[in-house]
Amino acid sequence: MALGYRHYDPGDVARLRFVRRAKVLGFTLIEIRDLLKLSDHRDDDMGELKAVAGEKLADVESKLVELTCIRDGLKTLVDACPGHGALAQCPILHALVEDNA
């Protein structure tokens, strides 16, 4: 370290960029570790890497479906609530308290 600056090997910088980009795409640190292992074998077939990315895509799509259902349920409750009056009459509260909600 000279003059308060750290000097990194270009390979280390590339790995850090790889990790950051993989995190942005939703990969966990364990998944990123596995991706890094795959990336170290550049002469291998890309099928395994595509499969890993495909699994992550399926996971994200599943979460989107779940979040869409949550959003739609909340929107229905918020739209049904007049926002004034006795709390005992609130449809949001009823939905949270009911056994079949």
C-alpha positions, 0 to 999 in steps of 0.5 A: 500500500503506497500513499494510502492506495491499495494495488490489486492484481487485475485477476482479483479485480475481475473476480470482485466484479464477477461476484458483484455482478452475480449478487446483482443477479440474485445469486447467493454467496454459495452459488457464486462460489460454485459459479467461480469454480465453473468459471475457472474451467473456461475450456469446459462445456457451458452447459453446466453454467447455463443449467445453474443460471436456468435454475436461478431464473426459475427460482426468480420466476417462482418468487415473482409469482408469489410476490404477485399473489401477495401484491394482489391480495394486499391491493384487494384489502387496501381497496376494500378499506375505506380508511376511516370509521371504526377499526372493528369494521376494517376489512384488513383487520378482518382478513388478518383475524379470520381463520380462512384468510 
